[in-house]
Amino acid sequence: MRDWFDTPLGRSLLEQEQRQCRALVPSGYYPSSLQVGRAAVDFLGGIESGRRFVVVDQEFIRAGGGDAGATAAGPPVHRVVAKGAALPFAEKTHNLIVLPHTLDFCEDAHAVLREVNQILVPQGCLVITGFNRLSLWGALRPVMRALARPPWTGRFRRVGRVQDWLSLLGFDLAGAAMLAYQPPLQSEKWRRKLNFIDAAGARWWPGLGAVYVIVGRKQETALTGRGAARRWRLLPGVAQPAAHRSAAALSEPGRAGRRARSFCQSPPPPRLS
């Protein structure tokens, strides 16, 4: 995936995600911020933050990316070698956490979200970017995945499912956007010619963009039942999840109930020493 994100299409997509991240994150000062993955791209740039951390993997270090993503302006970036499901931070440590396509290429998205929820302070913000299953890119995924072509080897997810996960963890929706409605073409010339598809998609089929950007704000207490459910505000380009139905699933039997309870009852992954 690192090679694909270094292609013209991959770089263009990441630049759009960076702009949306800066635009959607609520203005203010964040004493401590964390980016998990995509260390070569600075998603924390342009955001007022005191301490800045980026989680990298061993492959990134071996590739000589020790200084990639650092910026001349702003506070220094501290790099930490870890996995998304086992972050070496104490509870309620960070005020802003960004997951750029982290859930698309991790082994257990539930474990990553539980870990992030533990280290995020109440009223802190969580930014998630990922590939949308209900899109043109998602329709191409069965064929391209059989050919082992990135990024279709990742786990594309429905936007509504990701919103439901955040709602179960007690997050309110602070902002959202959809990107990339045109075919996944590497030619910059053809992408410019097809810019009208992005404009039409944002207006006529806003929920079918290839990439979603979601910003959630953590509440003081997590959801505990139907009475605590909050209805998320519908934003352009993002389908509104059934918050009441998701919260009620905590007490329902069967597969839906087991999936919902996995966030609240599964033990947290071990922390790195």
C-alpha positions in Angstrom: 0.0 0.0 0.0 2.9 2.4 0.6 3.8 2.1 -3.1 0.2 2.7 -4.2 -0.1 5.8 -2.1 3.0 7.1 -3.8 1.4 6.9 -7.2 -0.2 10.0 -8.7 -3.7 8.8 -7.8 -2.7 7.8 -4.3 -0.9 11.2 -3.6 -3.9 13.1 -4.9 -6.3 11.1 -2.7 -4.1 11.7 0.4 -3.9 15.4 -0.3 -7.7 15.6 -0.5 -8.0 13.8 2.8 -5.5 16.1 4.5 -7.5 19.1 3.4 -10.7 17.6 4.6 -9.1 16.7 7.9 -8.0 20.3 8.5 -11.4 21.6 7.5 -13.5 19.2 9.5 -11.6 19.0 12.8 -13.2 21.5 15.2 -11.0 24.6 15.7 -9.2 24.9 19.0 -6.0 23.9 20.7 -5.2 20.2 21.1 -2.5 19.6 23.8 -1.6 16.1 22.5 -2.4 14.6 19.1 -1.7 11.2 17.6 -1.6 9.8 14.0 -1.8 6.0 13.6 -0.3 5.0 10.3 0.5 6.7 6.9 3.6 8.3 8.6 4.9 9.7 5.4 1.9 12.1 5.2 1.3 14.7 7.8 -2.4 14.7 8.8 -1.7 16.8 11.9 -0.3 19.7 10.0 -2.3 22.9 10.2 -3.9 21.9 13.5 -2.9 23.6 16.7 -1.3 21.0 18.8 1.3 20.8 21.6 2.8 17.3 21.4 2.5 15.4 18.2 3.0 11.6 17.9 3.0 9.3 14.8 2.8 5.5 15.1 5.0 3.8 12.6 5.9 0.1 11.9 9.2 -1.6 11.5 8.9 -1.7 7.7 8.7 2.1 7.7 11.9 2.4 9.7 13.7 -0.1 7.5 12.6 1.9 4.4 14.5 4.9 5.8 11.4 6.9 6.6 12.6 8.2 9.9 12.2 11.8 9.0 9.4 11.6 6.5 6.3 13.6 7.3 8.2 16.0 9.6 7.4 19.7 9.1 9.6 22.7 9.7 6.8 24.6 11.3 5.0 23.6 14.5 6.1 21.2 17.3 8.4 18.2 16.6 6.8 14.9 15.7 7.6 12.0 18.0 7.6 8.6 16.2 6.5 5.5 18.1 6.9 1.9 16.7 3.8 0.1 17.7 0.6 -1.6 16.4 -2.8 0.1 16.3 -4.3 -2.5 18.6 -1.5 -2.1 21.2 -0.6 1.6 21.6 1.9 2.4 24.3 0.0 5.3 25.9 -1.8 5.7 29.1 -5.6 6.2 29.3 -6.9 9.6 28.4 -3.6 10.8 27.0 -4.5 12.4 23.6 -7.0 15.1 22.6 -6.9 14.3 18.9 -6.3 11.0 17.1 -6.3 10.4 13.3 -6.7 7.0 11.7 -5.8 7.5 8.0 -6.9 4.2 6.4 -5.8 2.4 9.5 -9.0 0.4 9.8 -8.8 -0.7 6.1 -5.5 -2.6 6.7 -5.6 -3.8 10.3 -6.3 -7.3 11.5 -9.0 -6.3 14.0 -10.8 -3.0 13.6 -12.7 -3.5 16.8 -9.5 -3.8 18.8 -8.1 -0.7 17.3 -11.2 1.4 18.1 -11.3 0.1 21.7 -7.6 1.0 22.1 -8.1 4.4 20.6 -11.2 5.0 22.8 -9.2 4.3 25.9 -6.4 6.7 25.2 -8.6 9.6 23.9 -9.8 12.1 26.5 -13.5 12.9 26.9 -14.5 15.6 24.4 -11.5 14.6 22.3 -11.8 14.1 18.5 -11.2 11.0 16.4 -10.7 11.3 12.6 -11.2 8.2 10.5 -10.5 8.0 6.7 -11.3 4.8 4.8 -12.5 3.2 1.6 -16.3 3.0 1.1 -17.7 -0.3 0.0 -20.8 1.3 -1.5 -19.0 3.2 -4.3 -17.6 2.7 -7.8 -14.3 1.6 -6.3 -16.1 -0.8 -4.1 -17.9 -2.3 -7.1 -14.5 -2.9 -8.7 -13.1 -4.6 -5.6 -14.1 -8.2 -6.3 -12.2 -8.3 -9.6 -9.2 -6.2 -8.5 -8.8 -8.1 -5.2 -8.6 -11.4 -7.1 -5.6 -9.8 -9.0 -4.1 -8.8 -5.6 -4.2 -5.1 -6.7 -3.9 -2.5 -4.0 -5.9 -0.8 -2.5 -8.6 -3.3 -3.2 -6.7 -5.8 -1.0 -7.9 -3.8 2.0 -11.2 -4.1 3.9 -13.7 -1.7 2.3 -16.5 -0.9 4.8 -19.9 0.8 4.6 -19.9 4.3 6.1 -23.0 3.5 8.1 -21.3 0.6 9.8 -18.3 2.7 10.9 -20.7 5.4 12.2 -22.5 2.7 14.2 -19.3 1.5 15.7 -18.5 5.0 16.9 -22.0 5.5 18.2 -21.7 2.4 20.3 -18.5 3.7 21.8 -20.2 6.9 22.7 -19.0 9.3 20.0 -21.0 12.1 18.5 -20.6 13.1 14.9 -18.6 16.4 14.6 -18.1 16.4 10.8 -18.0 14.2 7.7 -17.3 14.2 4.0 -17.0 11.9 1.0 -14.4 12.0 -1.7 -13.4 10.5 -5.1 -16.5 9.8 -7.2 -14.7 9.3 -10.5 -13.1 6.0 -11.7 -9.7 5.2 -10.1 -7.5 6.5 -13.0 -3.8 7.1 -12.6 -3.7 9.7 -15.4 -3.8 13.2 -14.1 -5.0 14.4 -17.5 -8.0 12.2 -17.5 -8.8 12.9 -13.8 -8.9 16.7 -14.6 -11.3 15.9 -17.5 -13.6 13.9 -15.2 -13.7 16.5 -12.5 -17.4 17.1 -13.4 -18.1 13.6 -12.0 -16.9 14.6 -8.6 -19.1 17.7 -8.7 -22.1 15.7 -9.8 -21.5 12.9 -7.3 -21.3 15.4 -4.4 -24.7 16.7 -5.4 -26.7 13.8 -6.7 -25.2 10.6 -5.1 -23.4 12.0 -2.1 -23.1 8.7 -0.1 -21.3 6.9 -2.9 -17.8 8.4 -2.7 -14.8 6.1 -2.7 -13.4 7.6 0.4 -15.0 8.8 3.6 -13.7 11.2 6.2 -15.5 11.0 9.6 -14.8 13.2 12.7 -16.3 12.0 15.9 -16.2 13.6 19.4 -15.9 11.4 22.4 -18.6 12.0 25.1 -18.1 11.9 28.8 -19.9 8.6 29.1 -20.4 5.8 26.6 -23.7 4.5 25.5 -25.3 2.1 27.9 -28.7 1.4 26.3 -31.5 2.8 24.2 -32.1 5.8 26.4 -28.6 7.0 26.1 -28.5 6.8 22.3 -27.8 10.0 20.4 -29.1 10.6 16.9 -26.2 11.6 14.7 -26.5 14.8 12.7 -26.9 14.0 9.0 -24.1 15.7 6.9 -23.8 15.9 3.1 -22.2 12.8 1.7 -22.7 10.5 4.7 -25.6 8.2 5.4 -27.2 8.7 8.8 -26.8 5.5 11.0 -29.7 4.1 13.0 -28.3 5.1 16.4 -31.3 3.8 18.4 -31.2 0.5 16.6 -27.4 0.1 17.2 -27.7 0.9 20.9 -30.5 -1.5 21.3 -28.4 -4.2 19.8 -26.4 -4.3 23.0 -29.3 -6.1 24.7 -30.6 -8.1 21.8 -29.8 -11.8 21.3 -28.2 -13.3 18.2 -25.5 -12.2 15.9 -26.2 -8.4 16.1 -26.1 -8.5 19.8 -22.9 -10.4 19.9 -21.3 -7.9 17.5 -22.4 -4.9 19.5 -21.3 -6.4 22.8 -17.8 -7.1 21.4 -16.9 -3.4 21.9 -18.0 -3.3 25.6 -17.1 -6.8 26.8 -13.9 -7.8 25.0 -10.8 -7.4 27.1 -8.4 -4.7 25.9 -5.3 -5.8 24.0 -2.0 -5.9 26.0 0.0 -2.7 26.1 3.6 -2.6 24.9 6.2 -2.5 27.7 
